C-alpha cells in the first residue's frame, strides 16, 4: 500500500535509515542547546553542528532525525502562498566522516522510488556545475535519464555560511506536469515557474573555506540532507498547498468550523484561516519546548506569532480566546510522534490562554493610542513611525490601522511604515549577529586534550598538572606575577559553573607561585577553565600544582543547591505537577529558583512552602549520589531538567525518597547541614514564570538578626515596645491617611473657589461658552477636576486652563462634543498654546493636556487661542 499520510511518511523515513545502520534520534527542542549563534532551530542539521565541526563526538557516525524547525524570515508570506510556513519538520540523514555521495544519493533514490513509490519519470536531479562525481553517480550508478540531470550554479547548488565547512549540493525535484509550467520549451529545474518542486537536498560537506576564501579538502567529508516533511507530503497526497495535507488540513478545518466559515469561501477568509493554522502549530511546539511569551528573543517571537494569529481570529469574527482550544487539535494529530504534547497539554493551553487574555487588553490599549494619534493629527496623514509603533508594540497590522484611519477620513504614510520596518529588521539582524559566526573556532580547539576529569565531589584538594595557560588571547608557556589567565589542568577539584551552580573559587599553588581562582567554568571539548590571576611567583606549563578549593564558599553553595532540590519538590507537591524548573542560580550567598506557575503565590502559601522545606531539613536525611544509566534513573523517578543534555550515564542525587533529581552539582552530605531555609522574595519574571529567592544556614541567622535590629529601631521611633510596635505603626498609618484626606479636601475646595473669578471672564463664541483663563498653583489632577466642573456647569463649553506652578505651566483643554463637530479641536488648542510658551502637548479632539515654560507669555497665548477659535 502506497504511503501518503504525513505521520506515516515520517515513520517510514526514520525506519528506512535505521535499516541502513543510522541512529534515529528524537527531534531536538526548538531552543538551541549551547549554540548562541541561533535564536531558534531553523534546519535539521542545526542541532548537530558540534558533530560536523568536530567539537563533540557523535553517538553514531550515521544519524537520522525528523527535526522540528521554526523560521520567521518569511512570516509575512505565511497564509498568502501555498508553501510558506513558520513551523515545519525537516527529515534528514547525516554522515560524520562515514559514507559519502554514492550512498547518500543511492539511498535517497531507493527511499523515494521503492518506499514512497514516486514515479521515476517524474523525478529530476540537479548538481553543482563542476561536481562531476555527483553527475556520474546519477547517470552511471542510479541510471537516471541524463536529460533529467541539470547542472546549476553556486546560488542554487552550493551550501556555505561564511567561513568553515561547506560543499556542493544535489537536489531532487518532482515534476508536477506541464499544467504548472511556462511557455519555455526548455523548462526544467531552475526555471522560475511552479512546475518543478525541489523536495530533498543532499549537501556534500567536503571543503573547509578559510578567511581568504580558499577551499581546502576536508579529511573526512560529511553528508547533510534535508527533506521538508510537509513538502513531500504535498507531493504524495497530490495537493498544491501544505494547508491541504492531511494533518494541517485537520487544523484548518477546525479553524473554519470555529469561525463558521466554509473552505474557499473567500481569499481573505482563507488567508486568515491559514495564518491561524500555521501559527497555532508553531506556538504549541514552542511552548512545549519551554519558550514563554515575553518581549525578548525567543519569547518575543512566540508572542508575535501568537498575537498575529489572534488578530486574524478577530478578522474572522471569532470571539474571545480561541487559540488555546485549537491546541487540542494540534496535539491530537501530532501525539503519536511527540507524546510529550499529551503530558504537557494543560500547561501549553494555560500559557496560551494567559497570553490571549493579555493581548485582548493590549488591543484595547492600542485603539486608545490610535485615537490619540488621530486627535493630534496636524493634517490628514498618520506618520509611518506612529503606524509602525502600533504594529510593533500593540500588534496592530497596517491594514487595520488604515481601515480605522479611513473611517475618519485619514491615510497613513505607508512608505514611512516600510522604512521603519526595514530599520527594525536591520537592528534585529545586527542584534542576532551574522550567521558567519556560526562556524567561528574557539581558541581551545587548538588543544589536543579534552574532558578535564572533575574529582571535586569527593575531595577539595588534589594534585594536578598544568596543561595550558591562556593569557590575553594567546597560549603561554609561563605566567608571571600580576597576570590574569585561564588555566587548564589534567584534573581538578574545582567545580565548573553548571546546572545553575556558580563555579568554585580558591587557590592553585606551587612552592614558587600562587594563582587565585576567581571563577571556574566549562569550555570547549569538555575542558574545565580556571579563571583568575597569579598573585605571586610564576607558573609554567607541565608544572605540578596543588588545587585548594575554598571550603566555606563550596559548603555555602552546596547548602543552597541541596535546598533548591527540596524547594523544587515542595513546589510540585504544593502547587501542582505543572511546576517545572525554568532556571536557577546557586551561589554562596543565596539561591534563586525560577519555575512555571501562572499566578503570584499568596503570603500564606509561601509561608507553608517555607515551613515544609524546613520540616524536611529537621528530618536530617542523608544525601546520596549514584551513577546509573539514564533509563534506570528515569525508572527510579528522577526529575530531569528541560533543555539539559544527559549522556548514557547520569548522576542521581537523592534526599531519602523525598527528592530524586539528575544533577552534576555539589551537595551537602546530610540536609541537616542546611540548618535553616528562609524565602526572602517571590516575584514574576515573565508570563507564567515565577521566581523565589531564598537563603540558608548562617545567612538566615544574619538575616533574622538584621530584622530584629530593625524592629527594635522602629519600636524606638514610634515610642513603643517590640510587643506593641504593630499597633503603633497601624495607628500612625491611619492618622497619616486622615491627614492626607484633609489636605486633599482643602486643595479641592481651593480649586473650586477659583470658579467664581473665572466665570466673570467667560465669553460667547460661535454659540459656545468659552473659558480661557490662567490660575495659579493648582496641581494637574485638580486642574482637571476644575475643567470638568466648568465643562459641566456651562455646557456647551470650550475650556482652556493654564496653571502656573513655580517655573512650570500645566495646560488642560476640554471641548464639548457639539463644539468638536463644529471644528474646534482640544488637541490643536493645546499644541498651539503650549508651543507659544516653549512647551508641547496634544491629545484627543475633546480633551488634551500639555505644558509650557515661558510664564511671561501665558496670558498672550491664551488670548491668541481664544481669539482664533
N, C-alpha and C positions, 0 to 999 in steps of 0.2 A: 504493500500500500504506500502510495506516494506521501511524503511528509510535507505538510503545508502550514500547520499551526506554529505560531511563534515559540511557544513553550516547547514544542516537540523539536523544532529546529535547534534551539539552544541545547537541549539534552543530547540530540544526535551528534552535534558538533563536538561536544566535550567527550562523549563516549568514543567517537571516532579517533580522536587524537590520543585518548588513553590507550586505545588499541595499538597506537604507534609509540608506546612507551613514554608518553608525556604525563607529567604530574598535573592533574586537574586541580587548580586552586580556586576556592570560592572568590567571588568578587571582593576586591579590597574596598574599604569605605570611600566615599566621595571626598573625605577630608584627607589630603596628602599626609603621609607619615614621614617625619624627618626630611621634608623637602620644602624649603622656604621659597623656591622659585615658582611654585604653583599655588594658586588660591584654591582651586578645586581640580580633582582628577578629570582630565579632558580627553584622554586617549587610553587605549588598552595597555600600551607599554609604559605609561607614566609611573605606575607603582613599582615597576620592575627596573627602573632606571639604574639603581645601585648595582644590579646584576650585570647590566650592559657595560657599565663603567668599570666594573671590577672592584668596586668598593666593598661589596658583600658577595659571599659565595652563595649561589642559588641552591635551593633544596634539591634541585634536579636540573641537569643540563637541558632538559626538554620540559617545557611547561605549556599549559593551555589554560585560558580563562575566558569567562564571559564577564567583562568589566562594566560596571555602572559608570557612566560618564555624564558630565554636565558642561555645556558651553553656553555662554550668554552673548557672544560676539554678534550673533545674527538674531537676537531676540525680537527685533522689530519686524523680521520677516516671518516669524512663527505665526501660523494661522492664515497667512496670506499666500504661502506656497505649499506645494504638496510634500516637500521633503525636509524642510527646516524644523528642528526641534531643539529644545534646551536640554532635556533629559533623553538619553539613548543608551543602548547597550552595544558593546563592541566585542565581537568574537575574535579571538586571536590565538595563534600558536607561535611559540618562541623557541629559539635555539641559542644557547650561550656557548659559542665555540664548539658546537657539536656538528649537526648536519648543516648543509648549505643549500644552494639554489636547486639542485636536482630534486632532492627530497621535498623541499618546500613546494615547488610547482607540481611535482607528481602527486603528492598527497592532496594538494588543493584541488587538482583536476579530478582525482579519484572521489573526493567528497562530493563535489558539485554534480558530477555525472553519474556516479553509482549510488550514492546515498540520497542526494536530493533529486537525482534523475532529471536534471536540466537537459534539454535537447542540445546535442553537440553543435548543430548547425546554427544555433543562436548565440554561441559563445565566441568572444573575441579576446585577444590578449594584446597588451601594449608593453613595450620595453624601452629602456633608455637608448638614446641614439647610438651610443658606442658600445652597448652591452651585448656583444655577440654571443657571450656564453648563454644568457637568458634566451636570446633569439633561437639559438641552436637547440636548446632544451625543448622549447615549444615546437620547433619544426621536426627535429630528428628523434627525440625521446618520446614526447607526448603525441607527436604526429598530428598536430592541428594543421588545418589547411593554411598554407603560407600566406594566402591572400587575406587571412583574418589575423595576421600578426602585424602590428603597427608600431613603428619607431616614433617616439615623441621626445621633445626637448627637456631641458632641465626643470622648467617650471612645472611640468606635468609628471615627470618620471625620475626625479632625483630628490631624495629626502636629506635635508640638513637643517640644523639650527645653530647658526653661528659657527664657532669652532667645536671640535670634538668629533665623536663618531658620526658617520654619515654614509650614504651609499645610494646606488641606483634602485629603482623600483620596477616591479612588473605588476600591472593591474589587469584584472579580469572584468570584462564588460558583458552585459546582456543586451542583445538586440531586440527591442520591443516591436520592431516591424516598420515598414515604410509609412504607415499611417501617422507615426510620430515624427517622421523625418522632414527633411527640407528638399529643395529642388536640386541640390547639388548631386550630380550622378556619382561623385566620388565620396559620398557621405560615409563616414566611418568614425571610430573613436577619436576624439579630439575635436570633432565638429561641435558647434555651439548649440545644435538643435537637441530635442529631447529623445531622439531615437535610441541612443546608446547610453546605458546606465552602468557606471562603474560600481562594483559592489565588493571587490576583495583586492586589497593592496598588499603585495609582498615586498617588503623592504629588505634589501641585502646590505646590511651594515658591514662594509668591507674596508672603509677608509677612516683615517683619523686626520681631520683637517686642522692644520696649525694656524697660528696667528698671522702668518704671511700668506695664507690662502693655498698652501701646498698640501696635497692629498697624499698621505702615507698609507701603505697597506697595513691592515691590522694582522697581527699574528694569528688571531683566532676570530674570523668574521662571524657575525651573528645574523639570525633571522628574526624579523619582527613583522608579523602580518596583522592586518586588521580588516574585519568584515562587519559592517553595520548590521546588527540583527534585524532591526526594523526594515532596512532596505532590502535585505534578501527575502524577508517575509513578504514584502510587496511583490517581488518577482514570483515567489512561489504561489501566492494567492491571486496573482494576476489582477492587481488593483493599482490604480495610479498614485494614490496618496497613502502615506503612512497612517493617516487617520482612518483608513478603511481596512487595515489589517485587523485580524480577529480581536486581539487583546485591547488595542487602542479604540477600536470601533465600539467595544462594550462600554468604555468610559464615555465616549462621545454620545452614545445613545442615552446614557444616564443623565448627561448634562441637558440634552434636548428635552428629555422627559420632565426633568425638574423645571425647565423654563416653559414647558407647554408649547414647544415648537416642533416642527417637522424637519426631517432631513432634507437639505437643499431648499428650504423654504425661501431663503434669500441669501445673497452673498454676505451681507452684513451679519446676519444671524449665524451663518456657518463660520465666519471668521471668529466671532466672539466665542462660539462653542468650541472651536478647535484650540483657541488660546487657553481656555479654561482646562480643556482635556490635557493638553501638553503640560501646563503649569502644575496641575494637581498631582500628576505623576512625579514631577520634579520635587515639589515641596514634600511629598510623602517620603521619598527616599532621603532627602536632605535632613529631615527631622529624625528619621531612623538612624542616620549616621551621626547624630549628636549635634547638628547645627541648630542654633536658636536664632530667631529673628531679632536683629538689632541694627544699629546704624554704621557698623564697621565690617569690612572684609566679607567673609562668607555669610555672616548674619545679615548684611545689607543685601547681598544677592538673594537670599531667601525671602527677605521682606519685600524686595522689589518684585520678585516673581509672584509671590502670594497676593500682593496688592494689585498687581496688574490683572490677575485672574479675577479677583474680587470686583474690580471696576467693570470688567466685561460681564460679570454676572448682573450688575446693575443695568447695563445696557440691554440685557435680555429680560429685564424686569423681574429678576429673581430677588425675592425679599429676604432680608435678614442674612445671618451667617449660613453658608451652604457648602463651603469647600470641605469642612471637616466631615460632613456627611458623605461626600463623594470619595473620601479616603477609603470607605468600606469597599467600594467597587474596585479601587486600585489594588487593595490588599487581596481581595477575592481572586483576582486573575493573576497575581504575582506570588501568592503564598507558597506554591509548590517549589518555586526556585529560591524564594527568600523567606523561609519560615520565621525569621526574626520579626517580620512585619506583624505577624499574629501576636507574638509575645508583647510587642510594644504598641499595639493598636490603640488602646485607650490613651496612652501617653501622646502618641502622634496627633490624635484627634483633639486632645485638650490643648496642646501647644498651638495648633492651627486655629482653633476656636477663639482662644485668647487674642491672637493677632487680628483675626477678623473683627472682633468686637472693638479692638483698639483702633483699627482703621476706620470703622464707622464714625468714631468720634473725630478722627483726623479729617475725613471728608467734610464733615460739618464745619470744622475749623477752616479748611481750605476755602469753602464757599464764602465764609465771612471775610477772609483775606481778599478774595477776588472782588467782593462787593466793595471793600475798602479801596482797592485799586481803581475800580470803575468810578467811585465817588471822587477820587483825587485826580482823575484824568484831566489834563490840560490840552484837550484836543480829542481826536476820535480813535487813536491807535495806542493799544497797550504795548509797552516795550517788550522786546524779546527776553530781556533779563527777568522781568517780572513773570512772564509766561513760563519761563524755564524754572523759576523758583517754585511756582505752583506745581509743575510737573515733578521736579526732583524732590522737593520737601513734602508736599502734600499729596503726591500721587495723581495729580490731575493730568490726563492726556491732553495734548494740544487740541484735539478735536472737540473735547468737552469745553475747554476754555473758549475756543472760537464760537461754539454754539451759544454759550451764555452771553458772550460779548455781542453777538449778532442780535440777540433779543433786545439789547439796549441800544442798538444802532452803532456799535463799535466794531473795530477789527483788531488784529494782532500783527505785530512785526514778526512775520514768520522767518525772515532772513536772520533777524537778530536772535530768534529762538534757536535756529540751526547752528549759529555761531557759538552760542552758549553751550549747546550740546557737544559740539566738536571740542571746545575748550575743556569741558569736563572729561571727555574721553581721553584727551591728551594728559590731563592731570592724573587720571586713573592709571593710564599706561605707564606714566613716569613713576607712580607710587608702587605699581606691581613690579617694575623692573623689566628689563629686556629678557626675552626667552633665551638669548645667547648665554646668559649666566647659568643656565641650567646645567651646562657641562663643565663649568669652571672647576679647576682642580684645586684641592686643598693642599697646603704645604706638607701636611703629614703624609700625603700619598707617596711622597718620595722615600719614606722609610720602608725598610724591608720587613720589619717585625710588626706584630699586631696582637690584639687581645691581651691587654695587661691583666695578669691574674690579680684579683682582689681577695686578700686574706683577712680583711678587717672585721669580718663577722665574729671571729674568734679571738683576735688579738689587736691591740692598738699599737704595738711596737714590733717591727720586723727589720731585718737586714735586707738591703736591696742593692742593685747596681744601676748606675745612670746609663741609659741607652741613648738619650738625646737631650740636647739643650737648644731650645728655640728662643732667640732673643732679638727683638727689633725686626722680626720677619725673616731672619736667617738662622740656619743651624750653626752653632759654635761648638768648638771642642773644649773651651774653657769659659768659665763665668767668674767675673771679678766682683769685688765688694761694691755694693750700691746698685748693681744692675738688676733690672726686672727680667724675668724669664719664665718660660714654661718648661718644666722638667718631665721627661718620660723615663720611667723606671721599668726594670724587668718584672717587678711585682710591687704591690703596695698594700698598706693597711689603711690608706686614706680613702674614705667613701666618696665616689664621684657623684655630683648632683644628678638626681634622677628620681622618678616616681614622686615628685613634689618635694623631696627632701633636699636641703641645701648640702653642698659638699663640705667635707671636713676641713678643719684648719689645724695648724700645728707646726712642727719643725722637722726639717730634713737636715741631718748634721753629719759631719765627718770630724776627725781630730783637728782639721785646719779650717773648716768652714761651717757656716750655719745659715740655712735657707729657710725663710719664714713663708710657709704655705698660707696664702690668704684665701684661696678657694680651690676646689678640686672639681673637675668636670670630665665628661666623656668626649672623646674626639673621634676622628675618622678611624676606621678599621678596628674599633674596639679598644683603642688606646685610652689610658687614663692620664689626664693632664694635670699637673700640679703647678698652679699659677701663683707666683709670689716674687720675692726679692731676696737677694743674697745680702744678709745683714753684716757678715764679717767673713774674712778669708777668701777662699776661692774653691770652686768645684770643677771637676773635669769629667768628660765622658769616659766611661769604663770604671769610674771610682766607686768603691763600696760605700754606702751611706746607711744611716740608721733613720728609720721613719718613726716619728713620735707624734701620734695624733693627740690633740688637746682633749684630755679625758672629760673635763667639765662641759665643754661645748658638745662633744659627742653624746654624753649622757642626757643633756638637756634636749637635744634633737631626738634622741631615742624615746624619751618620755613623751614628747609631743607626737611622735609618729605612732606609737602604740595607742595613745589616747585618740588619735584620728581614726584608727580602726574601730575602737569601741564606739566612738561617736557615730560612725557610718552605720554600724549595726543597730544602734539605738534609734537613729533617724528612720531607718527602714521599718523597725518594729512600731515606732510611734506614729509615723506619718503615712506609711504605705509602701508597697513594693515599687511604686513609680520612682522612688528616690534613687537616683544614680549619681555617682561622683562625676562632677564636671571639671574638677580641678582641685589642687590642694597646694599648700605651701607649708612645709615643716622646717622650722628653723629653731635655734636655741631659745629664743625669747617668746615665741608664740606658735600657734598652729592656725591655719586658715583652711576652711573646707567649703568648697562650692558644690552645690548639689541641685538636682532638678526638683522643683516644687513650685506650685502655682500661686501661692499667696504668702503674705507675711505670717510668721509664726507668732501667735499672741504670747503675752508675758507668762501666763500660767503654763502653757505647753512648753515654752522654752525652759522654765524652771524645772518642769517634770523631766525633760530630756537631760538637763544637767544632773539632776538627782539620780537618774538611772545609771548614768555613766559612773558617778561616784559610788553607787551601790556595787557596781561590778569591781571597781578598784579595791573596795574593802574586802572583797572575797579573796584577794591575794592569790589569784590563779597564776600558774606558770605560763610563760610564752614559749611555745615550741616552734621550731623551724625544721622543715623537711624538704628534701629534694625528691621530686617524683615526676612521672610522665604527666603531660598536660591532661590527658584523658582521665587519669586517676585523680588528679586534682579536682577536675570538674565533677567527677563522680562523688568525691568527698563533700561537694557543696561549696568549694572555694569560690569567692567572688572575684571575677576578673574585671579589670577596668577597661572601659570603652576606649578604643584607639591605641591601646598599648600592644606592642608586639611581644609575643611569647614564643620561645623555642620549644623543642620537643620535651625538654626537661625544665621544670619550673620550681621556684622556691615558694613553699606554702607556709604562711605564718598563722599559727592557731593560738587563740586565747581560750583554753578549755574547749568546750563545744559551743561557746557563745559567738565567737568571731573567727572566720576562716577566710583568708584572702591570699591571692597571689601577690607577692611583694618581694622586691630585692633590697628594701631599705634596712636600716638598723633599728633594733628594738630593745626594750628592757628585758631582763630575764624573768621578772615577775611583775605583774601590773601594780603590786603594792608600791613599787619604786616610783610610780607616777605621783603618789601621795594625795594630791588634790587636783580637781578639774573645775575650772571656772569659765563660763561663757561671758565674754565681755561685750560682744555685739552680734546682732543679726540684721542683715540688710539684703536688699535686692540688687543684683549687679547686671541683670539682663532679663528679658521677658522669660518667665518660667525658671529662672535660676536664682537661688538664694545663697547667701554666704554667712557662715558662722565663724567668728574669730574667738579663740579661747586660749587660756594659759594653764600651765600645770606646775606642780612642785613648788619650789621656793618662790616662783613668780606669783603664785596665788597668795602666799604669805605676805609678800611685799605689797601686793595689790590691796589686800584686806587692811594692812597697817595704814596704807595711804588713805583709804576710805574712812578708817577710824579717826585719823587726824582731821580729815575734812569735816566730819560730823561734829567733832569737838569744837572746831573753829566756828562752824555755823551756829552751834548752840550758844557759843560765847557772843556772837554777833547779834543774835535775837534775844539775848539776855534770858536764856533758859537752860535747862539741863538736857543731857543726852536723851533722857526718857521722854521729855515733852517737846523736843525740837520739831517734830512733825506738826503738832498742833500750833506751835508758834508761827512756823512758816506758812501754814494754811491760813491763819488769821491775818497775817501780813498780806498775803496774796489777795484775799477778799477786800482788804482795806484799799489796796492799790487799784483794784478793779472799780471800786466805788468812786475813788478819786478821779480815775480816768473818765468814768461816765459823767461826773460833774463837769470836768473840763470840756468834754465833747459837747455837752449841753450848752455850756456858756459860749463856746465857739459858734455853735449853730444859731443861737439867739443873736449873737453879734452880727452874723452874716445876714440874718433876716431883717435886722434893724436898718440895714443898708437899703432895703426895698423902698422905703419912703422917699429917700433922696433920689433914687433912680427914676421913680415914677414921674417926678416933676419934669424930667428931661425927655420923656418918651414922645416920639413924633409919629405921624401917619404918613406912610409912603406906599403908593400903589395899593391902597386899601389894607395894608398890614401895619400893626403896631410895631414900630422899630425902636429897639433899645440898643444903643452902642455906648457903653459907659466904662470908665475906669473906677475900680475900687482898690482899696489898699489893705494889704496884709490878710487877705482871705486865701486860705490854703486851697489847693486844687480840688480836693473832694468836696469842700464846702462851696467852692465856686460853682461846681456842677449842680449842687443842691439849689443854689441861688438861681442859676439859669433855668433849672426845672420849674421852680416856683413861678418865675417871671413868665415862662412859656405857657404854663397852665392858667395863670391869672389873666393874661392879656391876649388870649387866642383871638384871631390868628396872629402869632407873634414871630418876629425876627429878632433874636437876642444875640448880641456880641459883647462879651465882657472881658476886661483886662484887669488882672490882679497884680499889682506891683508889690513884690516882697523883696526888700533889700535891693540887690542889683539885678534881680531877675523878674521877667514879666511872664505870667501864665495867661493864655487865652482860651476861651471856650465860645463856641457858636452853636446855637440851636435854631433851626428853621422849621416852621410849621409845614406840614405836607402840602397844603394848598399853595404856600409860597414856593416850595420846591417845584411844583408843577408849572409855576409861572416863570421859572428860570433862575430863581435865587438859590445859590449853592453854598452850603456852610463850609465845605472843604476849600472852595476857592476863596471865600472871605478870609478864612484863617491863613491860608497861604499868602494872601496879599498883605494883611495887616502884620503878620509875623515877619515877612520879608522887609517891610518898611522899617522895622525896628531891629534888624540884624539877626533874625532868627528863622525859624521854619516850622512847618506843621502841615496838617491836612486831615482828611477824613471823608466821611460819607456826605451825601447832599443834605441830610437832615441834622447831622451832628459832627462836629470836628473840634480838634484841640491843637494847640501849638504853644510856642514860647518865643520870647524875644530878649534883647539885651539893652537896647538904647532907650532908657526910660524917658529921655527928653522928647522923644518923637511919638509917645503913646497917643496923646490926645489928637495930634495931627493925623496919625494913621487911622484912628477910629473914625474921625470926621470924614476922611477921604473915602473910606469904605462905605460909610453911611450915605454919603452924597452920591455914590456911584451904584447904589442898589438898583 
